[in-house]
Amino acid sequence: MPAIDRLFDPFLLKSLSTENRVVMAPMTRNHSPDNIPGEASAAYYRRRAAGGVGLIITEGTCPNHIAANGYPDVPYFHGEERLAGWKAIVDAVHAEGGKIAPQLWHCGGMRKRCVMPEGDVNGYTPSGMNVPGKVTRHVMTQQDIDDVVRAFAEGARDAQRLGFDAVEIHGAHGYLIDQFFWEGTNQRTDGYGGSMAARGRFAIEVIEACRSEVGPDFPIILRWSQWKQQDYTARLAPTPELLEQFLAPLADAGVDIFHCSQRRFWEPEFESSELNLAGWTRKITGKPCITVGSVGLDGEFLQFMVNTDKVAQTANIDGLLERLEADEFDLVAVGRALLVDPQWADKVREGRFEDIAPFSREALKTLV
């Protein structure tokens, strides 16, 4: 078995310093009544920090835009009471020696009318499409774009003010920023559509606006993916050359860490190399990267959506450790394994793999 030490080496970037390379992946929970993260949320994050996670990236939280939300009971990142709830979470995580970043999340076209508390507000999209070819959502105007950019920037500002250690921008999985990236849902004819560079303009404006609020030393993380909820086979960049065209402007705009979402981290991104998505992103940009995708489990997420009786057993992580030792990526995000076992990191560090809880949909009913 490869040495596990690398996974538990410290990580330092700008103002962010973590005790190890284990990251808690952002996972939507729908456990925030009135969109306020309360005491139960603080206890939830505290347990993962106490269990040895180096950096927690929170569930998606909505910045201050009328159409940012798409699901019931998700936490918001604006308003005095909501931000006070987030401050309590920051303090709880820091008390256990962990670090934490909020994930700022605009659902875009994933929003449907009647999701409360905004009610009849439609989803906002670059071209009115949540899936290619079907115009069922609001087409964003320039004023809409400016408003959303400002909302992300205010969220980044408040993250720094509340004592968070970094901020993550959600640009993956078919949500708003990714809908601008994806040619299938971005058919604009202005400066935000057409070429790959133009489709990246909205994200660049968001990143630059956030950077202007937080200064040069506060890390900005961008989560991105090739796949979409609307199409698991979608590819923003089907070749390394196109991937460089996509990533380089984002790195230049101010992304410090790329969070590279795959459904299965062990799969090569291109046939020409064994590198995964994070490996290619790191090679192209030179920036630190987070890998994610079914880490520590023997099955990927979609299997559990289709087969609710399936149980995921603890998977061998030798391949993960070999890639980490080879500097293919810098940090490892763990999702479902940490969801059901808050002590996953400590158990791995101590070699207690047999004690790690398996994942199942049934286990989520007792989630704490």
LINRA-V215791 format. One record per pair of residues at least 4 apart in sequence whose ideal C-beta (glycine too) atoms are under 7 Angstrom apart, sorted by the first residue. I is the first residue (numbers start at 1). J is the second residue. D is the distance in Angstrom with one decimal. If there is no record, write none. Layout:
i | j | d
I | J | D
I | J | D
This chain:
i | j | d
1 | 318 | 5.5
2 | 318 | 5.7
2 | 321 | 4.0
2 | 322 | 5.1
2 | 325 | 6.0
4 | 8 | 6.8
4 | 321 | 6.2
4 | 348 | 6.9
4 | 349 | 6.9
5 | 9 | 6.6
6 | 321 | 6.7
6 | 324 | 5.1
6 | 325 | 5.1
7 | 20 | 6.5
7 | 21 | 5.3
7 | 22 | 6.5
7 | 321 | 6.4
7 | 324 | 6.2
7 | 332 | 6.6
8 | 20 | 4.3
8 | 349 | 5.4
9 | 20 | 6.8
9 | 21 | 6.3
10 | 17 | 6.7
10 | 18 | 6.5
10 | 19 | 5.9
10 | 20 | 7.0
11 | 18 | 4.6
11 | 21 | 5.6
11 | 54 | 6.8
11 | 330 | 6.6
11 | 331 | 6.3
12 | 17 | 4.9
13 | 219 | 5.7
13 | 256 | 6.2
13 | 257 | 6.9
13 | 288 | 6.0
14 | 217 | 4.7
14 | 219 | 5.2
14 | 256 | 6.5
15 | 217 | 4.7
15 | 218 | 5.9
15 | 219 | 6.8
16 | 99 | 6.5
16 | 165 | 5.3
16 | 166 | 5.3
16 | 219 | 4.8
18 | 54 | 3.7
18 | 55 | 4.9
18 | 99 | 5.2
19 | 54 | 5.2
19 | 97 | 6.5
20 | 54 | 4.1
21 | 54 | 6.3
21 | 324 | 7.0
21 | 330 | 6.8
21 | 331 | 4.9
21 | 332 | 5.7
22 | 52 | 6.8
22 | 53 | 5.3
22 | 54 | 5.0
22 | 332 | 6.1
22 | 334 | 6.4
22 | 345 | 4.6
23 | 54 | 6.7
23 | 55 | 4.7
23 | 57 | 6.2
23 | 290 | 5.7
23 | 331 | 5.1
23 | 332 | 6.4
23 | 333 | 4.2
23 | 334 | 7.0
24 | 48 | 5.3
24 | 53 | 4.8
24 | 56 | 4.3
24 | 57 | 6.2
24 | 334 | 6.5
24 | 338 | 5.4
25 | 57 | 6.4
25 | 292 | 5.4
25 | 333 | 4.0
25 | 334 | 6.2
25 | 335 | 3.9
26 | 57 | 4.7
26 | 58 | 6.1
26 | 59 | 5.5
26 | 60 | 5.9
26 | 103 | 4.3
27 | 59 | 5.7
27 | 335 | 5.7
27 | 339 | 6.1
28 | 59 | 5.3
28 | 60 | 5.7
28 | 71 | 6.6
28 | 74 | 6.4
29 | 59 | 5.2
30 | 71 | 6.2
30 | 72 | 6.0
30 | 73 | 4.5
30 | 74 | 6.2
31 | 40 | 6.5
31 | 41 | 6.5
31 | 73 | 6.4
32 | 36 | 5.8
32 | 37 | 5.1
32 | 38 | 6.9
32 | 41 | 6.4
32 | 73 | 5.3
32 | 74 | 6.1
32 | 75 | 4.1
33 | 73 | 5.8
35 | 74 | 6.6
35 | 75 | 5.9
35 | 76 | 4.2
35 | 82 | 6.3
36 | 75 | 6.9
36 | 81 | 5.6
36 | 82 | 5.2
36 | 85 | 5.1
37 | 41 | 4.1
37 | 75 | 4.2
37 | 82 | 6.9
37 | 85 | 4.0
37 | 86 | 5.8
37 | 89 | 6.0
38 | 85 | 5.9
39 | 43 | 6.4
40 | 44 | 6.3
41 | 45 | 6.6
41 | 85 | 7.0
41 | 89 | 6.0
42 | 46 | 6.0
42 | 88 | 5.0
42 | 89 | 4.8
42 | 92 | 4.5
43 | 47 | 6.5
44 | 368 | 6.6
45 | 49 | 6.5
45 | 56 | 5.8
45 | 89 | 5.3
45 | 92 | 6.2
45 | 93 | 5.4
45 | 100 | 6.9
46 | 50 | 6.1
46 | 92 | 4.1
46 | 93 | 6.3
46 | 96 | 5.8
47 | 51 | 6.1
47 | 342 | 4.1
47 | 368 | 6.9
48 | 53 | 4.7
48 | 56 | 5.9
48 | 338 | 6.0
48 | 342 | 5.1
49 | 53 | 5.8
49 | 56 | 6.3
49 | 93 | 4.5
49 | 96 | 3.8
49 | 97 | 6.7
49 | 98 | 3.0
50 | 96 | 4.4
51 | 342 | 4.3
51 | 343 | 4.0
51 | 344 | 6.6
51 | 345 | 5.7
51 | 346 | 5.4
52 | 345 | 3.3
52 | 346 | 3.9
52 | 349 | 6.2
53 | 98 | 5.8
53 | 338 | 6.9
53 | 345 | 5.2
54 | 98 | 7.0
54 | 99 | 6.6
55 | 99 | 4.8
55 | 101 | 6.8
56 | 93 | 6.0
56 | 98 | 5.9
56 | 100 | 4.5
57 | 101 | 5.2
57 | 103 | 5.5
57 | 168 | 5.3
58 | 100 | 6.7
58 | 102 | 4.9
58 | 103 | 5.5
59 | 75 | 6.9
59 | 103 | 6.9
60 | 74 | 6.6
60 | 103 | 5.0
60 | 105 | 3.2
60 | 170 | 5.8
61 | 75 | 4.8
61 | 76 | 6.4
61 | 77 | 4.3
61 | 102 | 5.3
61 | 103 | 6.4
61 | 104 | 6.6
61 | 105 | 6.2
62 | 68 | 3.9
62 | 69 | 4.8
62 | 74 | 6.5
62 | 76 | 4.9
62 | 77 | 6.2
62 | 105 | 6.0
62 | 106 | 7.0
63 | 68 | 5.7
63 | 77 | 5.5
63 | 78 | 6.4
63 | 104 | 5.2
63 | 106 | 6.7
63 | 151 | 4.0
63 | 152 | 5.5
63 | 154 | 6.6
63 | 155 | 3.9
64 | 78 | 3.7
64 | 151 | 4.8
64 | 154 | 6.0
65 | 106 | 6.4
65 | 147 | 6.1
65 | 148 | 5.3
65 | 151 | 4.2
66 | 118 | 5.9
66 | 121 | 5.5
67 | 111 | 5.6
67 | 118 | 6.9
67 | 121 | 5.2
67 | 123 | 6.2
67 | 124 | 4.3
68 | 106 | 4.5
68 | 107 | 6.4
68 | 151 | 6.9
69 | 74 | 6.2
69 | 107 | 6.3
69 | 111 | 6.6
69 | 115 | 6.2
69 | 118 | 6.4
70 | 107 | 3.2
70 | 110 | 4.4
70 | 111 | 3.8
70 | 115 | 6.0
70 | 123 | 6.9
71 | 115 | 6.7
72 | 115 | 6.6
72 | 116 | 6.8
75 | 82 | 6.6
76 | 82 | 4.8
77 | 82 | 6.8
77 | 86 | 6.8
77 | 102 | 6.1
77 | 104 | 6.4
77 | 155 | 5.0
77 | 158 | 6.7
78 | 82 | 6.4
78 | 83 | 7.0
79 | 83 | 6.5
80 | 84 | 6.3
81 | 85 | 6.7
82 | 86 | 6.8
83 | 87 | 6.4
83 | 158 | 6.1
83 | 162 | 6.4
84 | 88 | 6.8
85 | 89 | 6.8
86 | 90 | 6.5
86 | 102 | 6.8
86 | 162 | 5.8
87 | 91 | 6.5
87 | 162 | 4.9
88 | 92 | 6.3
89 | 93 | 6.4
90 | 94 | 6.2
90 | 100 | 5.9
90 | 162 | 5.6
90 | 163 | 4.8
90 | 164 | 5.8
91 | 95 | 6.2
93 | 98 | 4.4
93 | 100 | 4.5
94 | 98 | 6.9
99 | 165 | 4.1
100 | 164 | 5.9
100 | 165 | 6.0
101 | 164 | 5.7
101 | 165 | 6.0
101 | 166 | 3.9
101 | 167 | 5.6
101 | 168 | 5.2
101 | 221 | 6.3
102 | 159 | 5.2
102 | 164 | 5.8
102 | 167 | 6.1
102 | 168 | 7.0
103 | 168 | 4.4
103 | 170 | 5.4
104 | 152 | 5.6
104 | 155 | 4.5
104 | 167 | 6.5
104 | 168 | 6.9
104 | 169 | 5.6
104 | 170 | 6.4
105 | 170 | 4.3
105 | 175 | 6.6
106 | 148 | 6.2
106 | 175 | 6.4
106 | 176 | 4.1
107 | 111 | 4.7
107 | 123 | 6.9
107 | 175 | 5.5
107 | 176 | 6.6
108 | 123 | 6.1
108 | 124 | 6.0
108 | 125 | 5.5
108 | 175 | 5.1
108 | 176 | 2.9
108 | 179 | 4.9
109 | 123 | 4.3
109 | 125 | 4.0
109 | 129 | 6.6
109 | 130 | 3.3
109 | 137 | 4.6
109 | 179 | 5.8
109 | 185 | 6.9
110 | 123 | 6.4
110 | 130 | 6.5
110 | 174 | 6.9
110 | 175 | 6.0
111 | 115 | 6.1
111 | 123 | 3.6
112 | 123 | 6.6
113 | 120 | 5.4
113 | 121 | 7.0
113 | 122 | 5.5
114 | 119 | 6.3
114 | 120 | 6.6
122 | 137 | 5.6
122 | 138 | 4.5
123 | 130 | 6.3
123 | 137 | 4.2
123 | 138 | 6.5
124 | 137 | 6.9
124 | 138 | 5.1
124 | 140 | 5.3
124 | 144 | 6.1
124 | 176 | 6.8
125 | 129 | 5.9
125 | 130 | 6.4
125 | 137 | 4.5
125 | 138 | 6.7
125 | 139 | 6.8
125 | 140 | 6.6
125 | 179 | 5.5
125 | 185 | 6.4
126 | 140 | 6.1
126 | 179 | 5.6
126 | 180 | 5.0
126 | 185 | 6.5
126 | 186 | 4.4
126 | 188 | 5.4
126 | 192 | 6.4
126 | 193 | 6.7
127 | 139 | 6.1
127 | 185 | 6.3
127 | 186 | 5.8
127 | 187 | 4.4
127 | 188 | 5.7
128 | 135 | 4.0
128 | 136 | 6.9
128 | 137 | 5.1
128 | 138 | 6.7
128 | 139 | 4.3
129 | 133 | 6.8
129 | 134 | 5.8
129 | 135 | 5.7
129 | 137 | 6.7
129 | 185 | 4.7
130 | 136 | 6.5
130 | 137 | 5.6
130 | 230 | 6.8
131 | 230 | 4.8
132 | 184 | 3.7
132 | 185 | 6.1
140 | 144 | 3.9
140 | 145 | 5.6
142 | 146 | 6.3
143 | 147 | 6.3
144 | 148 | 6.5
145 | 149 | 6.4
145 | 202 | 6.4
146 | 150 | 6.3
147 | 151 | 6.4
148 | 152 | 6.6
149 | 153 | 6.5
149 | 205 | 5.0
149 | 206 | 5.4
149 | 209 | 5.0
150 | 154 | 6.3
150 | 209 | 6.9
151 | 155 | 6.5
152 | 156 | 6.5
152 | 169 | 6.6
152 | 206 | 4.7
152 | 209 | 6.4
152 | 210 | 5.9
153 | 157 | 6.4
153 | 209 | 3.8
153 | 210 | 5.3
153 | 212 | 6.9
153 | 213 | 4.9
154 | 158 | 6.3
155 | 159 | 6.3
156 | 160 | 6.7
156 | 167 | 4.8
156 | 210 | 3.8
156 | 213 | 5.1
156 | 214 | 5.2
157 | 161 | 6.3
157 | 213 | 4.0
157 | 214 | 6.6
158 | 162 | 6.0
159 | 164 | 4.2
159 | 167 | 4.4
160 | 164 | 6.6
160 | 214 | 4.8
160 | 218 | 5.3
166 | 218 | 6.8
166 | 219 | 3.9
166 | 221 | 5.8
167 | 210 | 6.7
167 | 220 | 5.9
167 | 221 | 6.9
168 | 221 | 4.0
168 | 223 | 5.8
168 | 259 | 6.5
169 | 177 | 7.0
169 | 206 | 6.2
169 | 207 | 6.8
169 | 210 | 6.8
169 | 220 | 6.8
169 | 222 | 5.2
170 | 175 | 5.8
170 | 177 | 6.8
170 | 223 | 5.4
171 | 177 | 3.9
171 | 178 | 5.6
171 | 181 | 6.9
171 | 203 | 5.7
171 | 222 | 5.4
171 | 223 | 6.0
171 | 224 | 4.8
172 | 178 | 5.6
172 | 223 | 4.7
172 | 224 | 5.0
172 | 225 | 3.9
172 | 261 | 4.9
173 | 178 | 6.3
173 | 225 | 5.6
173 | 228 | 6.3
173 | 229 | 5.5
173 | 261 | 6.8
174 | 178 | 5.4
174 | 179 | 6.5
174 | 228 | 3.6
174 | 229 | 4.5
174 | 230 | 4.9
175 | 179 | 6.9
177 | 181 | 6.7
177 | 202 | 6.6
177 | 203 | 5.1
177 | 206 | 6.7
178 | 182 | 5.9
178 | 228 | 6.7
179 | 185 | 4.3
179 | 186 | 6.4
180 | 186 | 5.3
180 | 192 | 6.4
180 | 199 | 5.7
180 | 202 | 4.2
180 | 203 | 6.5
181 | 199 | 5.6
181 | 200 | 6.5
181 | 203 | 6.8
181 | 236 | 5.5
182 | 186 | 6.1
182 | 228 | 6.5
182 | 234 | 6.5
182 | 236 | 6.4
183 | 199 | 6.7
184 | 234 | 6.7
186 | 193 | 5.1
186 | 199 | 5.2
187 | 193 | 6.3
188 | 192 | 5.0
188 | 193 | 2.8
189 | 193 | 6.0
191 | 198 | 5.9
191 | 201 | 6.1
192 | 198 | 6.1
192 | 201 | 5.3
192 | 202 | 5.5
193 | 198 | 5.7
193 | 199 | 6.2
194 | 198 | 4.7
195 | 199 | 6.9
196 | 200 | 6.5
196 | 242 | 6.9
196 | 245 | 5.3
196 | 246 | 5.8
197 | 249 | 6.5
200 | 204 | 5.8
200 | 246 | 6.7
200 | 249 | 5.5
200 | 250 | 6.5
201 | 205 | 6.4
202 | 206 | 6.6
203 | 207 | 6.2
203 | 250 | 6.4
204 | 208 | 6.1
204 | 249 | 6.0
204 | 250 | 6.8
204 | 253 | 4.4
205 | 209 | 6.1
206 | 210 | 6.4
207 | 211 | 6.3
207 | 220 | 6.4
207 | 250 | 6.8
207 | 253 | 4.3
207 | 254 | 5.0
207 | 255 | 6.1
208 | 212 | 6.4
208 | 253 | 5.4
208 | 254 | 6.2
209 | 213 | 6.9
210 | 214 | 6.3
210 | 220 | 5.8
211 | 220 | 6.4
211 | 254 | 4.1
214 | 218 | 3.9
219 | 256 | 4.3
219 | 257 | 6.1
220 | 254 | 5.8
220 | 255 | 5.8
220 | 256 | 5.3
221 | 256 | 6.8
221 | 257 | 4.4
221 | 259 | 5.4
222 | 250 | 6.3
222 | 255 | 4.5
222 | 258 | 5.8
222 | 259 | 6.6
223 | 259 | 4.0
223 | 261 | 6.0
224 | 258 | 6.7
224 | 260 | 6.7
224 | 261 | 6.9
225 | 261 | 3.9
226 | 234 | 6.6
226 | 235 | 4.9
226 | 236 | 5.6
226 | 277 | 6.8
227 | 232 | 5.0
227 | 234 | 5.9
227 | 263 | 6.4
228 | 234 | 4.7
236 | 246 | 5.9
237 | 242 | 4.0
237 | 243 | 3.9
237 | 246 | 4.8
238 | 242 | 6.3
239 | 243 | 6.9
240 | 244 | 6.5
240 | 270 | 5.8
240 | 280 | 6.6
241 | 245 | 6.9
242 | 246 | 6.3
243 | 247 | 6.0
243 | 280 | 6.1
243 | 284 | 6.2
244 | 248 | 5.7
244 | 284 | 4.9
247 | 251 | 6.0
247 | 281 | 6.1
247 | 284 | 5.3
247 | 285 | 5.3
248 | 252 | 6.3
248 | 285 | 6.9
249 | 253 | 6.2
250 | 255 | 5.1
251 | 255 | 5.5
251 | 285 | 4.3
251 | 287 | 5.6
255 | 287 | 6.5
256 | 287 | 6.7
257 | 287 | 6.4
257 | 288 | 4.9
257 | 289 | 6.9
257 | 290 | 6.4
258 | 281 | 4.8
258 | 285 | 6.6
258 | 287 | 5.7
258 | 289 | 4.9
259 | 290 | 4.3
259 | 292 | 6.8
259 | 333 | 6.8
260 | 277 | 4.3
260 | 278 | 4.0
260 | 281 | 5.1
260 | 289 | 5.6
260 | 290 | 6.6
260 | 291 | 6.2
261 | 292 | 5.5
261 | 293 | 6.7
262 | 267 | 6.4
262 | 276 | 6.3
262 | 277 | 5.0
262 | 292 | 6.8
262 | 293 | 3.8
263 | 293 | 5.4
263 | 294 | 6.7
263 | 300 | 4.8
263 | 301 | 6.6
263 | 302 | 6.8
264 | 293 | 5.2
264 | 294 | 5.2
264 | 300 | 5.1
265 | 276 | 5.7
265 | 291 | 4.9
265 | 292 | 6.4
265 | 293 | 3.9
265 | 294 | 6.5
265 | 295 | 6.0
265 | 320 | 7.0
266 | 276 | 6.9
266 | 319 | 5.7
267 | 276 | 6.4
268 | 273 | 6.3
268 | 274 | 5.1
268 | 275 | 6.5
268 | 276 | 6.4
269 | 275 | 6.2
269 | 276 | 5.7
269 | 277 | 4.8
269 | 280 | 5.0
270 | 280 | 6.9
275 | 279 | 3.2
275 | 280 | 5.0
275 | 283 | 6.6
275 | 328 | 6.2
276 | 291 | 6.2
276 | 328 | 6.9
277 | 281 | 6.3
278 | 282 | 6.2
278 | 289 | 4.1
278 | 290 | 6.6
278 | 291 | 3.9
278 | 328 | 6.8
278 | 329 | 3.9
279 | 283 | 6.3
279 | 328 | 4.0
279 | 329 | 6.1
280 | 284 | 6.2
281 | 285 | 6.0
281 | 289 | 5.0
282 | 287 | 6.7
282 | 289 | 4.3
282 | 328 | 7.0
282 | 329 | 5.9
288 | 330 | 4.1
288 | 331 | 6.9
289 | 329 | 4.6
289 | 330 | 5.8
290 | 329 | 6.7
290 | 331 | 4.4
290 | 333 | 5.1
291 | 329 | 4.3
291 | 332 | 5.8
291 | 333 | 6.9
292 | 333 | 3.7
292 | 335 | 6.8
293 | 300 | 7.0
294 | 299 | 6.9
294 | 300 | 4.3
294 | 301 | 6.9
295 | 320 | 6.4
295 | 332 | 6.0
295 | 333 | 7.0
295 | 334 | 4.9
295 | 337 | 6.6
296 | 314 | 6.3
296 | 315 | 5.8
296 | 317 | 6.1
296 | 334 | 5.9
296 | 337 | 3.9
296 | 344 | 6.8
297 | 312 | 4.1
297 | 315 | 5.3
297 | 336 | 6.1
297 | 337 | 5.7
297 | 359 | 5.8
298 | 312 | 5.7
298 | 313 | 5.1
298 | 315 | 4.4
299 | 303 | 4.6
299 | 310 | 6.6
299 | 312 | 4.7
301 | 305 | 6.8
301 | 336 | 6.9
302 | 306 | 6.4
303 | 307 | 5.9
303 | 310 | 5.7
304 | 310 | 5.6
304 | 312 | 6.9
304 | 361 | 5.9
308 | 361 | 4.7
310 | 360 | 6.9
311 | 358 | 5.2
311 | 360 | 4.4
312 | 336 | 6.9
312 | 358 | 6.0
312 | 359 | 4.2
312 | 360 | 7.0
313 | 358 | 5.2
314 | 353 | 5.7
314 | 356 | 4.6
314 | 358 | 6.6
317 | 321 | 5.9
318 | 322 | 6.3
319 | 323 | 6.5
320 | 324 | 6.3
320 | 332 | 6.5
321 | 325 | 6.2
322 | 326 | 6.4
323 | 328 | 4.2
323 | 329 | 6.8
324 | 328 | 7.0
324 | 329 | 6.7
324 | 332 | 6.6
334 | 338 | 4.7
334 | 344 | 6.2
335 | 339 | 6.5
336 | 340 | 6.7
336 | 359 | 4.6
337 | 341 | 6.2
337 | 344 | 5.1
337 | 356 | 7.0
337 | 359 | 6.4
338 | 342 | 6.7
338 | 344 | 5.0
339 | 367 | 6.5
340 | 357 | 4.9
340 | 359 | 5.0
340 | 363 | 4.6
341 | 356 | 5.5
341 | 357 | 4.1
343 | 347 | 5.4
344 | 348 | 6.3
344 | 356 | 6.0
345 | 349 | 6.3
346 | 350 | 6.2
347 | 352 | 4.3
347 | 355 | 5.4
347 | 356 | 5.3
357 | 363 | 6.9
359 | 363 | 6.1
